[in-house]
């Protein structure tokens, strides 16, 4: 065999090995992408890793106990800020005529979280049990257990579902063949075996057992036993829904739905790490999905179920969620937008945040958030071509846009400011979304038709200009006469931003003092590249801004584009919140801005830094964090954070 032939054969063998390893790794990547393991010891246990789906208000976890046939939970988000009901709510035992368990001599166990499903597999001496937990609706969870006789003899047993709840959480009561768990605030959970075999229900204090008729399995024969758990904080339809679900159909529907979610991960041009991060991001978004309940009139996403302060819908977050959601579930994306527009007042303002139970937390009307809903609405239309939705939202969007000029332009010069409804400076800073950003350290509240700060912000006015452009596009689709007016307003405001907010000397965009018009240039932050994302900056202006963005002493850090120039004396990435960490929304605005001005290589460089340098991001089990340390890559603040996941989808897509 010649040297050339040998070389080709060796290369071919290497390629086969690499392909095999890649396939193996890819398969593994779809299990346990995010940590959903917990064994709570009390209702308020701080470990909040759990699996949710279809907007459910109850979540379940893989157990730390590798001998259990069940799952931990449920974690009930409809109680207080979330409470664990049990460490072992439902598990399956197999008992003989003397009520002795056959599940002895455990040989092996394996627990996995797959997108859309928890799976628990245990091998005993004569029995193999594989239990799957998946969601049939926002109020129905099914646990389906396949029991295999893996011995060479007939095995006879009675299946026995059993469980318990923490004593302070309530009690079990019987309603015909259904078990009801009575909780606080008159909430109930319904549990019922799905199989046709007769079930005998026993209740003892905070424990229960469903015993079913004895069966026998021949060697290698298998049977499936299933049980349904029903819960929703509104309780509607739970007790009346007596129809047994078709387990096979429900499971097939779940797999089909998740297959649709994951279509965007199958792009052959994606790397292994990109596919992993995309899948993890989708799982994070769906985990934070909540169905309409209480004061929440449409489905939407929590910023993070993991952090008890984030269990509501925020307007700024919602717009960002929707832009990513439309790539996997168009109806959910629409409802996320509707959920916030449900709270538009007569003046046109939209609340900052809303909650299911206002006895726990009040809706926040002290401020709103930056005007990005037009971006979300337009992106939904582009993906779905749904003119009915566009027609529904357009007049509401116009009212919200006009609200800014009526209540956030105190000097009526056509440039808006952030502010608050109660005159407080803290709420005015919140309205920017960048709560404690250094650029607002010296600002103050001024009068007018509302309460504004004395700062005309470049990001706010850039967003408003971009909104005028979106409104023009929507008006064109809807054949409205005001299309030309919106286009003219976009051009006029864009000229002002290019002329008034750009400093030729430093080559950067800054906020300006509303009274003097002077640049407020004590710090360089993400607001400076907002005109690039909005397509407003001239090419020459963009070139100068990009120099700062790609400067390794300013923004081109280990995880790039932090919330402040790292050379600034107030840079504080560990504790700073908006004074140093990298927020992935602002990073994405920057990277997308680079693309719009032809900086594809620079955009790719920054994207790859995110993929490889954010702690745990491209690893199995790592959580997507609220923000990241720009110098070390350490994940900071809340885990399982929705808008980070949303912008990772946009970044990789």
Secondary structure, DSSP 4 states (H G I P E B T S, - for coil): --HHHHHHHHHHHHHHHHHHHHHHHHHHHTBSSB--B---SSTT-S----B--TT-SEEEEB-S-TT-SSBEEEEETTSTT-EE--S-SBEEEEE-TTS-BS--S--EEEEEEETTEEEEEEE-SSEEEEEEEEEEETTEEEEEEEEEE-SSS-EEEEEEEEEE--GGG-EEEEETTEEEEE-GGG-EEEEEE-SSS-EEEEEETTEEEEEEEEEEE-TT-EEEEEEEEE--TT-TTTTT--SPP-HHHHHHHHHHHHHHHGGGGG-TTS-HHHHHHHHHHHHHHHHTEE--BTTB-S-EE-S-TTSGGG-SEEHHHHHHHHHHHTTT-HHHHHHHHHHHHTTB-TTS-B-SEE-S-TTTS--B-S----S-HHHHHHHHHHHH--HHHHHHHHHHHHHHHHHHHHHS-TT-SS--EEEESS--HHHHHHHTS-TT-GGGTT--EE-SSSEEEEEE-HHHHHHHHHHHHHHHHHHHHTT-TTHHHHHHHHHHHHHHHHHHSEETTTTEE--EETTT--B--S---GGGGHHHHTT-S-HHHHHHHHHHHT-TTTT--SS---SS-TTSTT--TTT-SSSSPBPHHHHHHHHHHHHHTT-HHHHHHHHHHHHHHSTTTTSTBPPPPSEE-TTT--EES-SS-HHHHHHHHHHH-
